[in-house]
Amino acid sequence: MELKDLKKLFEELKVAFIKNTSKQADHNETSYKRKCSEDTSHAKKAKTCGSTFTNIENARCRLLDWMGTGKVVGEGIIASRDPLAKVHHICLGPDCWKVWEIIALVEDTLLYRATSEFHVLSDAIGSTIAWPKNYILLE
């Protein structure tokens, strides 16, 4: 195979992987919501169904380029999904999750919310960042 054929194959596999991962996350969320709706105990429901994916904190994740390319640009660990949680003194809001960044695969990727200290992904290794939840793949 030639290099251009390998590149094309790689891109096709990457798109298939991202689609499959997204479908699995949707399936897990649907299954969890179904389980919660079957629970009739109000007290039990309050403990288990406050939000989907109750055990998502500390889960490993992949960060997708938030510019929409579909490229995996980093890896991290979910720190919080609470919209009131803060990252560098700013609340996450409804569209972001707080992530401990572990690896920057594409070091010059712009942060979704840059600070005076951090501008690109490689600046924030070992720190928490706000990342759009629609661009996070759970492992």
FENTA-V241191 format. One record per residue. N is the residue number from 1. OMEGA is omega as a letter, one per 30 degrees, with the letter a starting at -180 (none if undefined). Layout:
# FENTA-V241191
{{N OMEGA} {N OMEGA}}
This chain:
# FENTA-V241191
{{1 l} {2 a} {3 a} {4 l} {5 l} {6 l} {7 l} {8 l} {9 l} {10 a} {11 l} {12 l} {13 l} {14 l} {15 l} {16 l} {17 a} {18 l} {19 a} {20 l} {21 l} {22 l} {23 l} {24 l} {25 l} {26 l} {27 l} {28 l} {29 l} {30 l} {31 a} {32 l} {33 l} {34 l} {35 a} {36 a} {37 l} {38 a} {39 a} {40 a} {41 a} {42 a} {43 a} {44 a} {45 l} {46 a} {47 a} {48 a} {49 l} {50 l} {51 l} {52 l} {53 a} {54 a} {55 a} {56 l} {57 a} {58 l} {59 l} {60 a} {61 l} {62 l} {63 l} {64 l} {65 a} {66 l} {67 l} {68 a} {69 a} {70 a} {71 l} {72 a} {73 a} {74 l} {75 a} {76 l} {77 l} {78 l} {79 a} {80 l} {81 a} {82 a} {83 a} {84 l} {85 a} {86 l} {87 a} {88 l} {89 l} {90 l} {91 l} {92 a} {93 a} {94 a} {95 a} {96 l} {97 l} {98 a} {99 l} {100 a} {101 a} {102 a} {103 l} {104 l} {105 l} {106 a} {107 a} {108 l} {109 l} {110 l} {111 l} {112 l} {113 l} {114 l} {115 l} {116 a} {117 a} {118 l} {119 a} {120 a} {121 a} {122 l} {123 a} {124 l} {125 a} {126 a} {127 l} {128 l} {129 l} {130 l} {131 a} {132 a} {133 l} {134 a} {135 l} {136 l} {137 l} {138 l} {139 none}}
